[in-house]
Amino acid sequence: MTDLSIEVDGLKFENPFVIGSGPPGSNAQCIGRAFDDGWGGVVAKTLSLDSSKVVNVAPRYARVGSAGGKGGKKEIYGFENIELISDRPFKDWIDDFKRVKDKYPKKILIASIMEEYNRDAWHEITERCQETGVDAFELNLSCPHGLPERKMGMAMGENPEIVGEVCGWVMEKAKIPVWAKMTPNVGHITDPAGAAFKAGVQGVAAINTILSVMGVDLDSLRPLPDVEGYTVPGGYSCKAVRPIALRMCMEISRKFPGKSLSGIGGIETGEDAAQFILLGANTVQVCTGVMLYGYKMAKDLIAGLKAFMEKHKFTSISQFRGHSLQYFTTHADLVARQKAAKARKALEKDTDWTGDKFVDQAEQLTTSKSR
């Protein structure tokens, strides 16, 4: 029997698929829909004590893609948002958390919280949220846009000292597991992750979106998304970011073995999820995918991951979590291994390249599929 359940930091997920913080977890109705459709957990949209300063604009999304998707539709591979955290009053969220936990007591509900650089505010939001019965916290220290003037989101997460300090404030009051959500917009993601772990959090989530400029409309000459002719850099997500997310999750897993990790970044299939788990993730989060394909995609995610596990005769996630980490090494070691194997290599030297066969030669050096 293939068992997709997993226990992480004392939390029992029926499967590793979790709704990532964002529009899919905007209110109790949306969260309930996710649970009804089979998701193992939900990270609610990020909330703060004072939502009065949160004012969204429209349009606030932009996307890029190519022809050739399902049914001839455009395949979306890049998605950008300039959406802010929740604009709903804190009291409404408190009511929603209680309502959701009353209806779904065995489902995992995670509160995503964000506050200014203020110890008392972090104490208050932590205490009041956990009184509702939520199962865990995710600290949003990584949103790449919006409210930087209040030193929130990425403005905190890019500074390991502040990450450690804020995580420490939360841990002074938290009685439930705490995950810190990491920004990819840093040189070394293990620096803020290390600061979070040193402060006592049980796990990290990685990665949040990548700061980006989606493009420029060549008719209007205005950057996108166009809001009254102007825009701001936003957060880039979808399948195009997956390789970057995998690399950063790998780095966290290798540096901090034994710590929990929730992998995020371009997950749309069970096979995508398997890659994150092979690189050390305990759970995986999906946000943009739900915005493109709906909550019902959980069924396909579960089926895809089960098929992968059955193919390799894995009966539990723990049997393969982190398995592929052992195959990362140094370039010098790769050279030594090929020398020892006496492997025949295409294009041994730069002098072997020729202008008229350049594309074909590049193809010879490309791995199109893993073994």
N, C-alpha and C positions, 0 to 999 in steps of 0.2 A: 504494500500500500504506500502511495506517495502522500506524505504529510507536509503541507505547506505552513503549518502553524509554527510560531517561533516565540520564544520568550526573550525579551530584551529589557534589561534593567528592572526586572521584576514585572514587566508588562507582558501580558499574554495576547499576542496578535493571532487571529485565526489564519491570516496569511500576511505576507510582508508588504502588501500594496497599500500605500497610505496617500491620501489626498494631500498635496502640498499646499502650504499657506498661500491664499490668493482668492480670486473670485469664486472658485468652486466651493469654498467653505465660508461664504459670506453671511450666512444666517442659519437658523435652526432647520428651516425647510430644506435648504441645500445639503446640509450635513446629514439630515435624515435620509435624503435621497441617496446619498453616497453609501450609507450603511445598508439601506434596502437593496442596493445593487451589488453588494458583496465586498466592498472595500474593507480591508483589515483595520484601518484607522483613518482618522481625519485630523489634520492640523488646521485649525480655524484660521480665518483671515486675521492678520495682525491687528490687535487692538491696543489702545492707550487709554489713560484715565480721562483725557480731555480730547474729544473728537471735534471740537468746534473749529479748530484750525485746519481740519482736513477737508479740502474742497477739490474734487476731481474735475477734470476737463474732458471734453469730447471733440474729436476722436482721441483715444489714448492708446491705441494699438496700431502697429504697422507690421507687415509680414512680407516675406519673400518666398518664392517658390518657383517651380518649373512645371511644364506640361507633362502629362504621363502618369498622373496619379490614378487612384481607383475610379473607374467609371469615366475616365477622361478628364476628371477634375484636376485642377492645379494641385500639385503636391507641395505642401508647405514644409519648408525645412528651417526657416528662421522666423522668429516672432519677437517683437519688441513691445514693451509696455512702459508707459509713464504713469501708471496707476499708483495711487497713494495707499496707505494703510486704511483700515476701516473708518468710514465716516459715521458709523452708528454710535449712539451714546453708550457709555460704559455700562449703565444700568441695564440696557437692553441686552447686552452680551451676557451679563450675569444671569438674567432671566433665561436666556437661550441655553446657556451651559447647564443650568439646573433641569430644564425641560428635556434636553437631549439625553442627559445621564439618567433621568427617570425612565425614559422610553427605551434607551439602549444601554442598560447597566453593564453589559459584558463587552461592549464595543470600546475601543480605545479612542478617547477624545483628548486632543492635545491643544492647549491654549498657547497661541503665539502672542507674545507680549513685547512691547517696545515703549521705552520711556526716554525722557531727557536725561542728561547727566546729573542725576539727583538721587541720592541714596534713599531718601524718604519716599520718593515716588515709586522706585523699584520695590521697596518694601511693601508699600500699600497695594500695588497691583498684584504682587505675588500672593499676599495674604488673602485678599478679597477673591481672587480667582480660584485659589485652591479650596476655599470654603464651599464652592459650588459642586465639588466632587470631580472636577476634571482629573484626568489620569496622569498628566505630565505637562511640562512647560517646554516650549521652544522659544529661545530668546532671539528676537530678530535684531541682530547686530550687523546686518549685511545688505539691507535694501540700498541699491546704488543710486537712487534718485528720490527727490522729494524730502523736504524737512531737514536738509543738511544744516540750515541756519540754526536749527534747534539741537544740533550735534546728535542726531539720531541715525539709526541704521548704519550704513557703511562708514559714516563719519566716526563711529565708535569702533566698528569691526576691523578697520585697517590699522588700528593702533593696539598692539598686543597688551600694552600696559593698561589701557582703558578696558579692553576685553576682560582682563583678569580682575580688575577692580569691580566692574559691573556684575560679572558672574559671581564674585564673592558676595556682593550685596544680596543677590537673589538667594544664594545658598544659605545666608543667615536666616532666612525665613522659610525656605522651601522644605516641604515634608514629602514631596513627590519627586520623581525623576526630572532632571533638567537637561535639555540638549541646547547647545549654542549653535546657531546657524551661521556658517562661515561665508564670508565674501570671497569670490575668486579674484577680486580686483586688488591683489597684493602680490608681492614678489615671491613669497614663500608662505603658502597656506598653513604649513605646520607651525609657524610662529604664533598666530592668534589661536590656533587649535591647542597648542601647548599651554598657552596662558589660561585658556578656559579649563583645561583639565587640571592644571595646577590649582585653580580656584575651587575645584571640587565638583564640577559638573560631571554627570554620568556619561554623557555622549555629545557628539556634534552631528550636525546635518550639513551636507555639502553637495553641491554648491548652490548659492543663490545666483541670480542672473548676472550677466557680464555687461558692464557699462559700455554702451554702444551708440552709434549714430546709424540709423537704419538705411538712410539713403537720401537722395535729393531728387525731387520731381523735375525732370528735364524740360517740362513745358512751363511750369510756374517758377522754376528755379528756387523753390522753397524746400527746406529739409522736412522730412517726415518723422512722426505724424504731424500734419499741418493743423495747428490750432490758431485760427485767425492770422495765418501767415507766419507764425513762429513756432518754435519747438524747444525741447531740452533733450539732452542725452538721456537714454532710457536703459532698461534692463533687457538683455538679449537672452532668449531661451529657445527651446525646440531642439530637434534632432541634430542641428548643426553644432550645438555646444557639447554634445555627448563625449567626444574625445577629450575635451578639456576637463570635463567633470570626472571622467574615468581616471585621468592622470592625477588629479588632485585627491580623489578618494584613495587611490593607490598610495600616494605619499603619506596621507594621514594613517592609513592602515599599517604601513610598514614602520612608521615612526612611533605609533602608539598601539602596539598589539594588546589585545584584551579589552580595549575601550570600544564602546558601541558607536556605530556610524550609520546614519541614515543617508543613503545616496540619492542625489537629485541631479537631473540634467538630461533632457531629451529622451526620456524613457517612454516608449510607445508600444512595446511588445514584451512578451514574457522573455524572449531571448535577450532583449536589451537589459531587462532586470537581472537576468542570470549573469551578465557580464559584471554588473556592479557588485553582486554578491560574491562572485569569484575573486573580486578585488577587495573583499573585506566588509562590504556593507551587510548590516543585519536586516534592514528594511530599505525600501525604495519609495520615493515620493514622486507623484505625478501631478502637475498643475496645468501646464500648457496643453498637454495631451487631452485632458478632460475638456478644455475650452474648444478643442478642434473636433473631438470625437464623442464627447458626452460621457456621463457616468457609467454607462453600460459597457464601456471598454474594459471594465474590471473583469468581466467574464472571459474575454480573450486573453487578458494578461495572465489570469490564473491558468487557463488552458495551455498557453504557450510555455509557461514555467514548468508545468507538470510534464509536458511533452519532453522538454529538455532533461528533466530529472529522470524520467523513465528511460530515455535514450541511454543515459550514462549509469542507470541502475542506482541512482541516489534515492533514498527513501525519506530523507530529511534535509532541510536547508543547512544544518550544521555540518553535514558530511562534505559539502563542497565550498562553504563560505571561506574565502581567503585562499582557496587552492592555487590560484594562478599567481599569487604574489611571489612564489618561489622562483618564477621564471624571469624576474627582472634582475639585471646585473649591470656591469659596466661595459663600455665599448671595448676596452682593452681585453676583457674576458671574451667578448664575442669574437674578436680577432683570433685569440688563442684557441677557441673552440673550433673555428673553421679550419685553422691550421692543423689541429690534431685530427679532425675528421677528413682532412685532405679533400675538402669539398671543392668541386669545380664551380667557379664563380663567373657570372656574366660580367663583361666590362671590368676586367681586372684593374686597369689603369685609366686615368683621364684621357690619355692619348688614344684610347679605343673608340671614343665617341666620334661619330661622323655626322655632318650636317644633314645629309639626305636620308638618314635612317634614325634621326634623333627620337622621334615619337615611338617607333618600334623598340628602340633600345631602352627607352625609359620604361616601357611596358615589361621588358625582361627583368627589370629590377624591382618590380612592384608585386607585393603580396596582395592578392585579391581575396583570399579566404584563408582562415586559419586551418590547421590540420584537423 
